[in-house]
């Protein structure tokens, strides 16, 4: 095997290994690193235990996945009660509704202990619990629908839907539905004489612990979770603190929009640099790790499914094939579309993911431009560019030089009209005249020789 074939074989072998790593770290790692059950042994031995579950983050589908795991484990342990320790500013309405459904469908009673605040979607989660216990100084309410920038949404359809949803949650356990409506709709006025509140139209209602107790929105005020459990007469039961797994804690950080954008920048730039400038190794490894962390975080948080990972891997494979097997851009377009679809569908908010992807692409292009300029002699494109110049300085000649014939005489073997053949010494030379015709057997002399072009003229014999 010659050196060229050996290099080609080595390159394709490395490419195959590189693609395998992408698949392994992009899918196998995500599947293998499932969240482990917290304190499963204790749970199995804790019949009638009380599960204490924190709800102290932005409400999104990652929290929903965590709570589903908590309720499932509590059910397997035949727990007596689940206590949700709520301290949140709210979050996604859709995720809050899904969490509410998890609470309602569970056979295990739920108590919401509000530690600090249960605002917006957090209020809805609390209303789905059989009991609400509040910490002194805590608040509940202010559940108006807002956009990503915190601005109030006044779309009548959206407000009406969320108001009705909140009212139905309040009715579940005999709470005043009008109070829930006043927490959402600015047009609703409500009078709570027992709490000393007169809420006019144009404001959003929120209740302190004392006001919630007086108006029937809380059943008790307790200084700690332990006091709340004592009030529930469950202090003799085993208490199990259900905490997020390490993978879930890491995933919450990885799905942050800023961290997500950085991972996409490193992933795009690293893999493209490795494919077009093979031999470095580090960019490719960094790219694989970055994309793996992106999908790992979103997978564990409950945003991404295997279909997103498969789309991404297929897209990456098509782009790699396009580099080496040109298809007039068809494979490139399909690969790009699949890659974008995989990244976007893996996120909780597709629009946020798309913006992060575009931002990452722009920054990655700038990074790649700098790297390609600095290491342009290492690029794979050099294999397709002929850089040798066929010049005399490089030792190349197009044909035999005829300079040595200048001034020599010969005899025409054929008529020159104006080209023909001349015998000069022992050689037959193809020549031309300056335009005149010369007959056979005439005497000629070489007057010009440039490359393969030999010019002769007839000599006059005395």
FENZILIN-V92231 format. One record per residue. N is the residue number from 1. RES is the residue in one letter. SS is DSSP state (a for helix, b for strand, c for the rest). PSI is psi in radians with two decimals (none if undefined). OMEGA is omega as a letter, one per 30 degrees, with the letter a starting at -180 (* if undefined). Layout:
BEGIN
n:N res:RES ss:SS psi:PSI omega:OMEGA
n:N res:RES ss:SS psi:PSI omega:OMEGA
END
This chain:
BEGIN
n:1 res:X ss:c psi:2.21 omega:a
n:2 res:X ss:c psi:2.99 omega:a
n:3 res:X ss:a psi:-0.73 omega:a
n:4 res:X ss:a psi:-0.83 omega:l
n:5 res:X ss:a psi:-0.65 omega:l
n:6 res:X ss:a psi:-0.74 omega:l
n:7 res:X ss:a psi:-0.71 omega:l
n:8 res:X ss:a psi:-0.77 omega:l
n:9 res:X ss:a psi:-0.74 omega:l
n:10 res:X ss:a psi:-0.68 omega:a
n:11 res:X ss:a psi:-0.82 omega:a
n:12 res:X ss:a psi:-0.58 omega:l
n:13 res:X ss:a psi:-0.76 omega:l
n:14 res:X ss:a psi:-0.66 omega:l
n:15 res:X ss:a psi:-0.69 omega:l
n:16 res:X ss:a psi:-0.74 omega:l
n:17 res:X ss:a psi:-0.73 omega:a
n:18 res:X ss:a psi:-0.79 omega:l
n:19 res:X ss:a psi:-0.66 omega:l
n:20 res:X ss:a psi:-0.67 omega:l
n:21 res:X ss:a psi:-0.69 omega:l
n:22 res:X ss:a psi:-0.82 omega:a
n:23 res:X ss:a psi:-0.78 omega:a
n:24 res:X ss:a psi:-0.86 omega:a
n:25 res:X ss:a psi:-0.43 omega:a
n:26 res:X ss:a psi:-0.35 omega:a
n:27 res:X ss:a psi:-0.88 omega:a
n:28 res:X ss:a psi:-0.71 omega:l
n:29 res:X ss:a psi:-0.73 omega:a
n:30 res:X ss:a psi:-0.68 omega:l
n:31 res:X ss:a psi:-0.70 omega:a
n:32 res:X ss:a psi:-0.56 omega:a
n:33 res:X ss:c psi:1.01 omega:l
n:34 res:X ss:c psi:2.57 omega:l
n:35 res:X ss:c psi:2.32 omega:l
n:36 res:X ss:c psi:2.68 omega:a
n:37 res:X ss:c psi:2.24 omega:a
n:38 res:X ss:c psi:2.20 omega:l
n:39 res:X ss:c psi:0.74 omega:a
n:40 res:X ss:a psi:-0.70 omega:a
n:41 res:X ss:a psi:-0.76 omega:l
n:42 res:X ss:a psi:-0.68 omega:a
n:43 res:X ss:a psi:-0.73 omega:a
n:44 res:X ss:a psi:-0.50 omega:a
n:45 res:X ss:c psi:0.13 omega:a
n:46 res:X ss:c psi:0.92 omega:l
n:47 res:X ss:c psi:2.26 omega:a
n:48 res:X ss:c psi:0.29 omega:a
n:49 res:X ss:c psi:2.91 omega:l
n:50 res:X ss:b psi:2.14 omega:l
n:51 res:X ss:b psi:2.17 omega:l
n:52 res:X ss:b psi:2.00 omega:a
n:53 res:X ss:b psi:2.14 omega:a
n:54 res:X ss:b psi:2.43 omega:l
n:55 res:X ss:b psi:1.34 omega:a
n:56 res:X ss:c psi:0.86 omega:a
n:57 res:X ss:c psi:3.05 omega:l
n:58 res:X ss:c psi:2.40 omega:a
n:59 res:X ss:b psi:1.99 omega:l
n:60 res:X ss:c psi:-3.12 omega:a
n:61 res:X ss:a psi:-0.38 omega:l
n:62 res:X ss:a psi:-0.70 omega:l
n:63 res:X ss:a psi:-0.67 omega:l
n:64 res:X ss:a psi:-0.78 omega:l
n:65 res:X ss:a psi:-0.69 omega:l
n:66 res:X ss:a psi:-0.78 omega:a
n:67 res:X ss:a psi:-0.61 omega:l
n:68 res:X ss:a psi:-0.73 omega:l
n:69 res:X ss:a psi:-0.71 omega:a
n:70 res:X ss:a psi:-0.81 omega:a
n:71 res:X ss:a psi:-0.59 omega:l
n:72 res:X ss:a psi:-0.77 omega:l
n:73 res:X ss:a psi:-0.67 omega:l
n:74 res:X ss:a psi:-0.67 omega:l
n:75 res:X ss:a psi:-0.71 omega:l
n:76 res:X ss:a psi:-0.53 omega:a
n:77 res:X ss:c psi:0.01 omega:a
n:78 res:X ss:c psi:0.88 omega:a
n:79 res:X ss:c psi:2.68 omega:l
n:80 res:X ss:c psi:-0.66 omega:a
n:81 res:X ss:b psi:2.69 omega:l
n:82 res:X ss:b psi:2.24 omega:l
n:83 res:X ss:b psi:2.00 omega:l
n:84 res:X ss:b psi:2.04 omega:l
n:85 res:X ss:b psi:1.79 omega:a
n:86 res:X ss:b psi:2.26 omega:l
n:87 res:X ss:b psi:1.53 omega:a
n:88 res:X ss:b psi:2.63 omega:l
n:89 res:X ss:c psi:-0.01 omega:l
n:90 res:X ss:c psi:-2.72 omega:a
n:91 res:X ss:b psi:-2.41 omega:a
n:92 res:X ss:c psi:2.29 omega:l
n:93 res:X ss:a psi:-0.74 omega:a
n:94 res:X ss:a psi:-0.78 omega:l
n:95 res:X ss:a psi:-0.65 omega:l
n:96 res:X ss:a psi:-0.72 omega:l
n:97 res:X ss:a psi:-0.72 omega:l
n:98 res:X ss:a psi:-0.67 omega:l
n:99 res:X ss:a psi:-0.71 omega:l
n:100 res:X ss:a psi:-0.67 omega:l
n:101 res:X ss:a psi:-0.66 omega:l
n:102 res:X ss:a psi:-0.77 omega:a
n:103 res:X ss:a psi:-0.79 omega:a
n:104 res:X ss:a psi:-0.65 omega:a
n:105 res:X ss:a psi:-0.25 omega:a
n:106 res:X ss:c psi:2.42 omega:l
n:107 res:X ss:c psi:-0.20 omega:a
n:108 res:X ss:c psi:2.22 omega:l
n:109 res:X ss:b psi:2.59 omega:a
n:110 res:X ss:b psi:2.38 omega:l
n:111 res:X ss:b psi:2.28 omega:l
n:112 res:X ss:b psi:2.06 omega:l
n:113 res:X ss:b psi:1.94 omega:a
n:114 res:X ss:b psi:1.96 omega:a
n:115 res:X ss:b psi:1.59 omega:a
n:116 res:X ss:b psi:-1.25 omega:a
n:117 res:X ss:b psi:2.55 omega:l
n:118 res:X ss:b psi:1.52 omega:a
n:119 res:X ss:b psi:2.58 omega:l
n:120 res:X ss:c psi:-2.09 omega:a
n:121 res:X ss:a psi:-0.45 omega:l
n:122 res:X ss:a psi:-0.60 omega:l
n:123 res:X ss:a psi:-0.75 omega:a
n:124 res:X ss:a psi:-0.76 omega:l
n:125 res:X ss:a psi:-0.76 omega:a
n:126 res:X ss:a psi:-0.66 omega:a
n:127 res:X ss:a psi:-0.37 omega:l
n:128 res:X ss:c psi:-0.20 omega:l
n:129 res:X ss:c psi:2.67 omega:l
n:130 res:X ss:c psi:-0.56 omega:l
n:131 res:X ss:b psi:2.57 omega:l
n:132 res:X ss:b psi:2.10 omega:l
n:133 res:X ss:b psi:2.36 omega:a
n:134 res:X ss:b psi:2.53 omega:l
n:135 res:X ss:c psi:2.52 omega:l
n:136 res:X ss:c psi:2.31 omega:a
n:137 res:X ss:c psi:-0.08 omega:l
n:138 res:X ss:c psi:2.93 omega:a
n:139 res:X ss:b psi:2.75 omega:l
n:140 res:X ss:b psi:2.51 omega:l
n:141 res:X ss:b psi:-2.60 omega:a
n:142 res:X ss:c psi:1.00 omega:a
n:143 res:X ss:c psi:0.47 omega:l
n:144 res:X ss:c psi:2.66 omega:a
n:145 res:X ss:c psi:2.22 omega:l
n:146 res:X ss:b psi:2.81 omega:l
n:147 res:X ss:c psi:-3.03 omega:a
n:148 res:X ss:c psi:-0.43 omega:l
n:149 res:X ss:c psi:0.08 omega:l
n:150 res:X ss:c psi:0.14 omega:a
n:151 res:X ss:c psi:2.45 omega:a
n:152 res:X ss:b psi:2.31 omega:l
n:153 res:X ss:c psi:2.15 omega:a
n:154 res:X ss:c psi:0.29 omega:l
n:155 res:X ss:c psi:2.04 omega:a
n:156 res:X ss:a psi:-0.66 omega:a
n:157 res:X ss:a psi:-0.80 omega:a
n:158 res:X ss:a psi:-0.78 omega:a
n:159 res:X ss:a psi:-0.75 omega:a
n:160 res:X ss:a psi:-0.76 omega:a
n:161 res:X ss:a psi:-0.84 omega:a
n:162 res:X ss:a psi:-0.60 omega:l
n:163 res:X ss:a psi:-0.80 omega:l
n:164 res:X ss:a psi:-0.69 omega:l
n:165 res:X ss:a psi:-0.77 omega:l
n:166 res:X ss:a psi:-0.70 omega:a
n:167 res:X ss:a psi:-0.73 omega:l
n:168 res:X ss:a psi:-0.65 omega:l
n:169 res:X ss:a psi:-0.66 omega:l
n:170 res:X ss:a psi:-0.68 omega:a
n:171 res:X ss:a psi:-0.40 omega:a
n:172 res:X ss:c psi:-0.71 omega:a
n:173 res:X ss:c psi:0.57 omega:l
n:174 res:X ss:c psi:0.46 omega:l
n:175 res:X ss:c psi:2.73 omega:a
n:176 res:X ss:c psi:2.03 omega:a
n:177 res:X ss:a psi:-0.50 omega:a
n:178 res:X ss:a psi:-0.56 omega:l
n:179 res:X ss:a psi:-0.73 omega:l
n:180 res:X ss:a psi:-0.70 omega:l
n:181 res:X ss:a psi:-0.70 omega:a
n:182 res:X ss:a psi:-0.37 omega:l
n:183 res:X ss:c psi:-0.27 omega:a
n:184 res:X ss:c psi:-0.86 omega:a
n:185 res:X ss:c psi:2.12 omega:a
n:186 res:X ss:c psi:-0.32 omega:a
n:187 res:X ss:c psi:-0.18 omega:a
n:188 res:X ss:c psi:2.23 omega:l
n:189 res:X ss:c psi:2.50 omega:a
n:190 res:X ss:b psi:2.53 omega:l
n:191 res:X ss:b psi:2.18 omega:l
n:192 res:X ss:b psi:1.39 omega:a
n:193 res:X ss:c psi:-0.60 omega:a
n:194 res:X ss:c psi:-0.52 omega:l
n:195 res:X ss:c psi:-0.06 omega:a
n:196 res:X ss:c psi:0.60 omega:a
n:197 res:X ss:b psi:2.32 omega:l
n:198 res:X ss:b psi:1.75 omega:a
n:199 res:X ss:b psi:1.94 omega:l
n:200 res:X ss:c psi:2.94 omega:l
n:201 res:X ss:c psi:2.56 omega:a
n:202 res:X ss:c psi:-0.09 omega:l
n:203 res:X ss:c psi:2.84 omega:l
n:204 res:X ss:c psi:2.32 omega:a
n:205 res:X ss:c psi:2.37 omega:l
n:206 res:X ss:b psi:2.60 omega:a
n:207 res:X ss:b psi:2.42 omega:l
n:208 res:X ss:b psi:3.06 omega:a
n:209 res:X ss:a psi:-0.79 omega:a
n:210 res:X ss:a psi:-0.73 omega:a
n:211 res:X ss:a psi:-0.66 omega:l
n:212 res:X ss:a psi:-0.69 omega:l
n:213 res:X ss:a psi:-0.75 omega:a
n:214 res:X ss:a psi:-0.56 omega:a
n:215 res:X ss:c psi:0.08 omega:l
n:216 res:X ss:c psi:0.25 omega:l
n:217 res:X ss:c psi:-0.11 omega:l
n:218 res:X ss:c psi:2.52 omega:a
n:219 res:X ss:c psi:-0.30 omega:a
n:220 res:X ss:b psi:2.73 omega:l
n:221 res:X ss:b psi:2.20 omega:a
n:222 res:X ss:c psi:2.48 omega:a
n:223 res:X ss:c psi:-0.26 omega:a
n:224 res:X ss:c psi:2.93 omega:l
n:225 res:X ss:a psi:-0.67 omega:l
n:226 res:X ss:a psi:-0.75 omega:l
n:227 res:X ss:a psi:-0.66 omega:l
n:228 res:X ss:a psi:-0.69 omega:l
n:229 res:X ss:a psi:-0.62 omega:l
n:230 res:X ss:a psi:-0.73 omega:l
n:231 res:X ss:a psi:-0.61 omega:l
n:232 res:X ss:c psi:-0.08 omega:a
n:233 res:X ss:c psi:0.68 omega:l
n:234 res:X ss:c psi:0.27 omega:a
n:235 res:X ss:c psi:-0.25 omega:l
n:236 res:X ss:c psi:-0.13 omega:a
n:237 res:X ss:c psi:2.77 omega:l
n:238 res:X ss:c psi:2.36 omega:a
n:239 res:X ss:b psi:2.26 omega:l
n:240 res:X ss:b psi:2.01 omega:l
n:241 res:X ss:b psi:2.00 omega:a
n:242 res:X ss:b psi:1.93 omega:a
n:243 res:X ss:c psi:2.72 omega:l
n:244 res:X ss:c psi:2.53 omega:l
n:245 res:X ss:c psi:2.93 omega:l
n:246 res:X ss:a psi:-0.71 omega:l
n:247 res:X ss:a psi:-0.70 omega:l
n:248 res:X ss:a psi:-0.67 omega:l
n:249 res:X ss:a psi:-0.75 omega:l
n:250 res:X ss:a psi:-0.70 omega:a
n:251 res:X ss:a psi:-0.59 omega:l
n:252 res:X ss:a psi:-0.61 omega:l
n:253 res:X ss:a psi:-0.67 omega:a
n:254 res:X ss:a psi:-0.49 omega:a
n:255 res:X ss:c psi:0.02 omega:l
n:256 res:X ss:c psi:2.34 omega:a
n:257 res:X ss:a psi:-0.65 omega:a
n:258 res:X ss:a psi:-0.78 omega:l
n:259 res:X ss:a psi:-0.71 omega:l
n:260 res:X ss:a psi:-0.74 omega:l
n:261 res:X ss:a psi:-0.74 omega:l
n:262 res:X ss:a psi:-0.73 omega:l
n:263 res:X ss:a psi:-0.70 omega:l
n:264 res:X ss:a psi:-0.68 omega:l
n:265 res:X ss:a psi:-0.89 omega:a
n:266 res:X ss:a psi:-0.65 omega:a
n:267 res:X ss:a psi:-0.86 omega:a
n:268 res:X ss:a psi:-0.92 omega:a
n:269 res:X ss:a psi:-0.75 omega:a
n:270 res:X ss:a psi:-0.81 omega:a
n:271 res:X ss:a psi:-0.72 omega:l
n:272 res:X ss:a psi:-0.76 omega:l
n:273 res:X ss:a psi:-0.71 omega:a
n:274 res:X ss:a psi:-0.66 omega:a
n:275 res:X ss:a psi:-0.71 omega:a
n:276 res:X ss:a psi:-0.35 omega:l
n:277 res:X ss:c psi:1.10 omega:a
n:278 res:X ss:c psi:2.60 omega:l
n:279 res:X ss:c psi:-0.35 omega:a
n:280 res:X ss:c psi:-0.90 omega:l
n:281 res:X ss:c psi:-0.90 omega:a
n:282 res:X ss:a psi:-0.83 omega:l
n:283 res:X ss:a psi:-0.71 omega:l
n:284 res:X ss:a psi:-0.78 omega:l
n:285 res:X ss:a psi:-0.75 omega:l
n:286 res:X ss:a psi:-0.71 omega:l
n:287 res:X ss:a psi:-0.77 omega:l
n:288 res:X ss:a psi:-0.80 omega:a
n:289 res:X ss:a psi:-0.73 omega:a
n:290 res:X ss:a psi:-0.84 omega:l
n:291 res:X ss:a psi:-0.63 omega:l
n:292 res:X ss:a psi:-0.74 omega:l
n:293 res:X ss:a psi:-0.67 omega:l
n:294 res:X ss:a psi:-0.90 omega:a
n:295 res:X ss:a psi:-0.56 omega:l
n:296 res:X ss:a psi:-0.85 omega:a
n:297 res:X ss:a psi:-0.79 omega:a
n:298 res:X ss:a psi:-0.49 omega:l
n:299 res:X ss:a psi:-0.85 omega:a
n:300 res:X ss:a psi:-0.61 omega:l
n:301 res:X ss:c psi:-0.16 omega:l
n:302 res:X ss:c psi:0.15 omega:a
n:303 res:X ss:c psi:-0.78 omega:a
n:304 res:X ss:c psi:2.49 omega:l
n:305 res:X ss:c psi:3.09 omega:l
n:306 res:X ss:a psi:-0.46 omega:l
n:307 res:X ss:a psi:-0.60 omega:l
n:308 res:X ss:a psi:-0.73 omega:l
n:309 res:X ss:a psi:-0.74 omega:l
n:310 res:X ss:a psi:-0.76 omega:l
n:311 res:X ss:a psi:-0.77 omega:a
n:312 res:X ss:a psi:-0.79 omega:a
n:313 res:X ss:a psi:-0.72 omega:l
n:314 res:X ss:a psi:-0.77 omega:l
n:315 res:X ss:a psi:-0.75 omega:l
n:316 res:X ss:a psi:-0.70 omega:l
n:317 res:X ss:a psi:-0.73 omega:l
n:318 res:X ss:a psi:-0.67 omega:l
n:319 res:X ss:a psi:-0.67 omega:l
n:320 res:X ss:a psi:-0.75 omega:l
n:321 res:X ss:a psi:-0.68 omega:a
n:322 res:X ss:a psi:-0.58 omega:a
n:323 res:X ss:a psi:-0.63 omega:a
n:324 res:X ss:a psi:-0.35 omega:l
n:325 res:X ss:c psi:1.47 omega:a
n:326 res:X ss:c psi:2.34 omega:a
n:327 res:X ss:c psi:0.54 omega:a
n:328 res:X ss:c psi:0.51 omega:l
n:329 res:X ss:c psi:-0.12 omega:a
n:330 res:X ss:a psi:-0.89 omega:l
n:331 res:X ss:a psi:-0.65 omega:l
n:332 res:X ss:a psi:-0.77 omega:l
n:333 res:X ss:a psi:-0.79 omega:l
n:334 res:X ss:a psi:-0.74 omega:l
n:335 res:X ss:a psi:-0.75 omega:l
n:336 res:X ss:a psi:-0.74 omega:l
n:337 res:X ss:a psi:-0.74 omega:l
n:338 res:X ss:a psi:-0.71 omega:l
n:339 res:X ss:a psi:-0.80 omega:l
n:340 res:X ss:a psi:-0.75 omega:l
n:341 res:X ss:a psi:-0.72 omega:l
n:342 res:X ss:a psi:-0.76 omega:a
n:343 res:X ss:a psi:-0.77 omega:a
n:344 res:X ss:a psi:-0.77 omega:a
n:345 res:X ss:a psi:-0.26 omega:l
n:346 res:X ss:c psi:-0.29 omega:a
n:347 res:X ss:c psi:2.81 omega:l
n:348 res:X ss:c psi:-0.63 omega:l
n:349 res:X ss:c psi:1.81 omega:a
n:350 res:X ss:a psi:-0.65 omega:a
n:351 res:X ss:a psi:-0.75 omega:l
n:352 res:X ss:a psi:-0.72 omega:l
n:353 res:X ss:a psi:-0.70 omega:a
n:354 res:X ss:a psi:-0.73 omega:l
n:355 res:X ss:a psi:-0.75 omega:l
n:356 res:X ss:a psi:-0.68 omega:a
n:357 res:X ss:a psi:-0.76 omega:l
n:358 res:X ss:a psi:-0.77 omega:l
n:359 res:X ss:a psi:-0.77 omega:l
n:360 res:X ss:a psi:-0.68 omega:a
n:361 res:X ss:a psi:-0.76 omega:l
n:362 res:X ss:a psi:-0.84 omega:a
n:363 res:X ss:a psi:-0.70 omega:a
n:364 res:X ss:a psi:-0.66 omega:l
n:365 res:X ss:a psi:-0.74 omega:l
n:366 res:X ss:a psi:-0.74 omega:l
n:367 res:X ss:a psi:-0.77 omega:a
n:368 res:X ss:a psi:-0.65 omega:l
n:369 res:X ss:a psi:-0.76 omega:l
n:370 res:X ss:a psi:-0.77 omega:a
n:371 res:X ss:a psi:-0.73 omega:a
n:372 res:X ss:a psi:-0.60 omega:l
n:373 res:X ss:a psi:-0.70 omega:a
n:374 res:X ss:a psi:-0.62 omega:a
n:375 res:X ss:c psi:0.66 omega:a
n:376 res:X ss:a psi:-0.44 omega:l
n:377 res:X ss:a psi:-0.19 omega:a
n:378 res:X ss:a psi:-0.13 omega:a
n:379 res:X ss:c psi:2.64 omega:l
n:380 res:X ss:a psi:-0.41 omega:l
n:381 res:X ss:a psi:-0.38 omega:l
n:382 res:X ss:a psi:-0.38 omega:l
n:383 res:X ss:a psi:-0.34 omega:a
n:384 res:X ss:a psi:0.11 omega:a
n:385 res:X ss:c psi:2.21 omega:l
n:386 res:X ss:c psi:1.95 omega:a
n:387 res:X ss:c psi:-0.19 omega:l
n:388 res:X ss:c psi:2.42 omega:l
n:389 res:X ss:c psi:2.28 omega:a
n:390 res:X ss:c psi:1.25 omega:a
n:391 res:X ss:c psi:2.84 omega:l
n:392 res:X ss:c psi:-0.61 omega:a
n:393 res:X ss:c psi:-0.54 omega:l
n:394 res:X ss:c psi:0.02 omega:l
n:395 res:X ss:c psi:0.20 omega:a
n:396 res:X ss:c psi:2.45 omega:l
n:397 res:X ss:c psi:2.50 omega:a
n:398 res:X ss:c psi:-0.54 omega:l
n:399 res:X ss:c psi:-3.11 omega:l
n:400 res:X ss:c psi:2.33 omega:l
n:401 res:X ss:c psi:2.52 omega:a
n:402 res:X ss:c psi:0.24 omega:a
n:403 res:X ss:a psi:-0.54 omega:a
n:404 res:X ss:a psi:-0.24 omega:a
n:405 res:X ss:a psi:-0.21 omega:a
n:406 res:X ss:c psi:2.19 omega:l
n:407 res:X ss:c psi:-0.16 omega:a
n:408 res:X ss:c psi:2.64 omega:l
n:409 res:X ss:b psi:2.70 omega:l
n:410 res:X ss:b psi:-3.14 omega:a
n:411 res:X ss:b psi:2.34 omega:l
n:412 res:X ss:b psi:2.28 omega:l
n:413 res:X ss:c psi:-0.40 omega:l
n:414 res:X ss:c psi:2.82 omega:l
n:415 res:X ss:c psi:2.48 omega:l
n:416 res:X ss:b psi:1.87 omega:a
n:417 res:X ss:c psi:0.98 omega:f
n:418 res:X ss:c psi:0.02 omega:l
n:419 res:X ss:b psi:2.75 omega:l
n:420 res:X ss:b psi:-2.78 omega:a
n:421 res:X ss:b psi:2.46 omega:a
n:422 res:X ss:b psi:2.48 omega:l
n:423 res:X ss:b psi:2.02 omega:l
n:424 res:X ss:b psi:1.90 omega:a
n:425 res:X ss:c psi:-2.17 omega:l
n:426 res:X ss:c psi:0.05 omega:a
n:427 res:X ss:b psi:2.55 omega:l
n:428 res:X ss:b psi:2.11 omega:a
n:429 res:X ss:b psi:2.33 omega:l
n:430 res:X ss:b psi:2.23 omega:a
n:431 res:X ss:b psi:3.03 omega:l
n:432 res:X ss:b psi:2.80 omega:l
n:433 res:X ss:c psi:3.13 omega:l
n:434 res:X ss:c psi:0.11 omega:l
n:435 res:X ss:c psi:-0.38 omega:a
n:436 res:X ss:c psi:2.82 omega:l
n:437 res:X ss:c psi:2.42 omega:l
n:438 res:X ss:b psi:2.31 omega:a
n:439 res:X ss:c psi:2.97 omega:l
n:440 res:X ss:c psi:2.50 omega:l
n:441 res:X ss:c psi:0.11 omega:l
n:442 res:X ss:c psi:2.69 omega:l
n:443 res:X ss:b psi:2.29 omega:a
n:444 res:X ss:b psi:2.82 omega:l
n:445 res:X ss:b psi:2.50 omega:l
n:446 res:X ss:b psi:2.08 omega:a
n:447 res:X ss:b psi:-0.26 omega:l
n:448 res:X ss:b psi:2.43 omega:l
n:449 res:X ss:b psi:1.87 omega:l
n:450 res:X ss:b psi:1.88 omega:a
n:451 res:X ss:c psi:-2.07 omega:l
n:452 res:X ss:c psi:0.08 omega:a
n:453 res:X ss:b psi:1.97 omega:a
n:454 res:X ss:b psi:2.14 omega:a
n:455 res:X ss:b psi:2.33 omega:a
n:456 res:X ss:b psi:2.84 omega:l
n:457 res:X ss:b psi:2.71 omega:a
n:458 res:X ss:b psi:2.42 omega:l
n:459 res:X ss:c psi:2.49 omega:a
n:460 res:X ss:c psi:2.05 omega:l
n:461 res:X ss:c psi:2.42 omega:l
n:462 res:X ss:c psi:none omega:*
END
